[in-house]
């Protein structure tokens, strides 16, 4: 097949660092640090702070703002009884701040969607947003973004990005309802039922967290829901390339993995971006859903139901016959199809493809949300064969009944070349979302979990090969 690989490669950059709150083990150690800083003379504080600013200020946006915020965080844990000067607050805050290199280990598993802003773009071109999985120290994964323009023939032109990276923060003033929580409590105990009796119908995150602090051992399910369902946002002046969705809950403390974004057309005519990802806490996984209109304010919610198992959920870009559709791999081996009346609850599932070819025998899965064509839903897939070698292929689904496979490739579409097989995880090509532009299929893909490349091919060639 006439697949063209772009020369562009996105490679992990260890210089992309964010600021994180740092707690050195226990209250006693924290108290020792604070007391030592407070014992410094005003001149010593000034000299030490100048050194910190010289080394770190130009690596971050709003550096002093973060230091001040971290001073306030630590003094909530270890109260200070005396007045502290501005310089001393900033210096103290620096001892409870650390840099984290979000891409130190790997940059991979991209997903591509049309940009919400198509201003100043030629009518034959398309501006896009690309999400990527960035992995750093301790294998903690986050979601970062870049943008660019697809030319008339589908070639990729990336926009110059900022050198800064800034994590999102939880939005505290979001209102939740009793209904939101009670619908999601599958095994509601008496304690959890009683918990809500004194709550108003609507309440903020701060209100429910305050009440949880007094009842945490008795309402574990509620605490878990509060932890894993949140809104986050970025400061409005940040560019897209500066924004990083970094784990903000215990549920995902070890990673937000493999985000699959899709531009969804609502029945109302509105357009939303949805992104499914795997939240990982070091032991367990949970399927989470991101929703956003502007890539500035994000809602993070948990998916529920008997069909929410394993990883790799990908949402169809519109309803079909009044229902939402998702495809995934529920048993670690086969591709499933699910439909539901509710975007957040999934109980029905059926297998649509099993491994049949030698290069598929280990497992199958999707490579992002299906793409609508006049011939059917094009689902880019991945397959694993001998030596745990990943390849990318595709199947074609019926437009009105996506559980029906009407065509498939009997060969791989992309497989690791000799140059691509080495990396953080060898012998792997993988994608979390593709796009069609001017009858060209553009597939951004991970190269052995170490970099991201782009491939394109005429859509008709793929479809005809399936038939």
C-alpha positions, -999 to 999 in steps of 0.1 A, spaced: 0 0 0 12 35 -8 17 47 27 38 79 31 57 85 63 63 122 71 98 132 80 86 150 111 93 133 144 82 145 178 109 134 203 107 135 241 123 167 255 136 164 292 137 202 293 99 204 295 95 207 332 66 217 355 65 228 391 51 205 418 46 208 455 72 188 473 68 174 508 99 159 524 86 129 542 70 140 574 59 170 595 90 169 617 113 173 586 91 200 572 92 219 605 130 217 607 133 232 572 110 261 580 127 269 612 162 269 595 149 293 569 133 316 595 167 317 614 184 332 584 191 369 584 173 392 560 205 395 539 210 357 538 174 352 527 179 378 500 211 361 487 196 326 488 164 338 470 185 355 443 203 322 436 170 304 433 156 330 410 187 330 388 186 292 385 149 286 380 129 318 372 135 317 334 124 280 332 88 287 344 59 310 339 46 326 372 75 311 392 71 334 422 33 328 422 39 290 426 65 295 453 41 317 473 13 291 468 35 263 481 45 284 511 8 288 519 3 250 514 31 240 538 21 265 565 -13 250 566 4 217 576 30 234 597 16 268 610 40 297 615 34 319 645 54 349 634 51 374 605 72 363 575 86 387 549 77 383 512 113 372 504 113 347 532 79 333 521 93 328 486 125 312 498 106 289 521 82 280 493 112 270 471 122 243 497 87 228 492 88 230 454 104 206 428 107 204 391 93 174 373 103 166 337 71 154 321 88 138 290 120 126 306 112 89 298 89 90 267 66 109 245 41 87 226 5 76 218 -8 107 199 -44 116 191 -55 142 166 -87 163 162 -97 194 143 -89 226 161 -118 246 175 -103 278 158 -100 276 120 -94 313 116 -68 325 91 -66 290 76 -69 284 39 -102 266 30 -82 236 17 -62 234 49 -71 223 84 -58 234 118 -55 205 142 -48 197 179 -25 168 188 -25 153 222 3 131 234 11 109 264 42 123 282 60 101 307 86 111 332 103 100 364 85 70 381 66 64 348 40 90 357 20 99 326 4 132 317 -14 147 287 3 175 267 -8 193 235 6 208 203 -11 222 172 -4 226 135 -19 227 100 -27 200 75 -20 211 40 -43 204 11 -26 170 4 -25 161 41 11 169 49 18 180 84 31 214 95 36 218 132 33 252 149 62 265 170 54 258 206 64 275 238 93 263 260 71 265 291 49 238 306 22 245 331 -1 220 349 -38 225 353 -54 232 387 -86 219 402 -115 243 400 -130 244 435 -162 264 428 -179 238 406 -213 227 419 -222 190 422 -256 175 431 -268 147 453 -282 131 421 -247 130 405 -233 110 434 -262 87 443 -265 76 406 -229 65 407 -229 47 441 -235 12 430 -233 -4 464 -246 24 486 -242 16 523 -264 31 550 -235 54 561 -233 67 525 -270 73 524 -270 91 557 -240 112 546 -262 131 521 -291 138 544 -276 170 558 -263 182 524 -281 206 501 -292 195 467 -263 214 452 -229 218 469 -193 227 460 -163 205 461 -150 223 492 -182 217 510 -183 179 504 -145 176 510 -149 193 544 -177 169 553 -157 139 541 -128 148 564 -150 140 594 -165 108 579 -138 95 556 -136 59 570 -173 54 567 -179 67 532 -151 53 511 -171 51 479 -181 88 481 -145 98 489 -134 79 458 -160 96 436 -151 131 449 -114 123 442 -119 111 406 -146 135 394 -134 171 391 -131 201 369 -97 217 361 -86 248 342 -57 268 330 -49 305 332 -64 321 301 -32 336 288 -15 302 283 -10 289 248 -21 253 240 15 240 239 20 252 274 -9 233 289 -4 199 307 -31 178 321 -11 163 350 -27 139 375 -47 157 401 -64 129 419 -53 98 438 -71 77 412 -47 87 385 -16 96 407 6 73 386 -7 84 353 -33 97 328 -27 72 300 -35 70 263 -61 98 259 -83 92 228 -98 125 218 -128 130 194 -147 160 182 -183 150 190 -214 165 173 -242 168 197 -279 164 187 -284 201 196 -258 211 170 -231 219 197 -197 204 193 -177 191 223 -144 174 226 -144 141 245 -113 122 255 -113 88 272 -82 79 292 -70 53 317 -64 65 352 -38 45 370 -29 47 407 -1 21 407 -23 -8 414 -58 -3 398 -71 13 366 -102 34 360 -117 47 328 -122 84 328 -138 108 304 -125 143 296 -149 169 281 -140 204 269 -151 230 244 -120 252 244 -90 231 258 -89 255 287 -116 243 310 -118 205 314 -144 183 331 -131 149 343 -157 123 350 -157 85 356 -174 60 333 -196 34 350 -213 1 342 -208 -36 337 -191 -30 303 -164 -6 317 -135 -30 319 -99 -30 307 -85 -1 287 -87 16 253 -123 31 251 -130 52 220 -162 72 215 -179 75 182 -181 112 170 -219 113 170 -250 93 182 -263 65 160 -300 58 160 -303 79 192 -275 61 211 -239 68 221 -214 42 209 -181 31 222 -156 5 211 -130 -11 234 -113 -43 245 -131 -56 276 -112 -89 279 -77 -80 270 -80 -98 236 -110 -90 214 -126 -58 201 -160 -50 215 -189 -27 207 -211 -10 232 -241 14 230 -259 34 257 -285 61 262 -262 77 288 -227 88 280 -215 79 315 -231 45 320 -223 14 298 -238 -21 304 -243 -37 269 -214 -51 249 -207 -76 221 -176 -89 204 -171 -76 168 -136 -89 160 -114 -117 173 -77 -124 165 -77 -146 134 -44 -138 117 -9 -149 130 1 -112 135 -31 -107 157 -30 -138 179 -20 -120 212 -46 -92 211 -66 -67 192 -77 -31 201 -86 2 186 -63 30 177 -88 58 186 -123 69 177 -139 56 144 -139 79 114 -171 84 94 -168 78 56 -195 73 30 -186 36 30 -188 30 67 -171 37 100 -134 33 95 -118 20 127 -81 21 129 -69 -9 150 -38 -23 165 -28 -60 167 -1 -78 187 17 -108 173 50 -128 179 76 -112 202 48 -88 214 52 -68 181 25 -42 176 12 -32 141 -16 -9 130 -44 -21 107 -81 -13 101 -117 -26 99 -148 -11 84 -181 -10 103 -217 -5 91 -228 31 93 -262 23 109 -251 -8 129 -214 -4 140 -215 -38 156 -214 -52 121 -180 -55 104 -183 -51 67 -147 -50 57 -112 -54 70 -76 -52 60 -59 -87 59 -25 -71 64 -10 -44 85 -12 -8 75 18 4 96 44 -18 112 77 -8 128 105 -2 104 141 -11 113 147 25 124 114 25 144 117 -7 164 141 6 190 128 26 220 114 27 255 91 -3 245 107 -19 214 88 -32 183 57 -10 187 37 13 165 5 26 181 -20 54 178 -48 69 198 -66 88 171 -65 96 134 -82 121 110 -95 124 75 -87 155 55 -94 160 17 -98 123 13 -65 116 29 -62 94 60 -36 109 84 -24 87 112 -2 101 140 15 72 156 39 63 185 73 49 176 83 23 202 69 45 230 97 70 224 86 94 197 57 103 175 56 102 137 29 108 111 18 86 81 -8 94 54 -25 75 26 -53 81 3 -86 70 19 -99 53 -12 -69 30 -13 -76 18 23 -113 14 17 -109 -5 -16 -83 -28 -1 -109 -37 26 -136 -45 1 
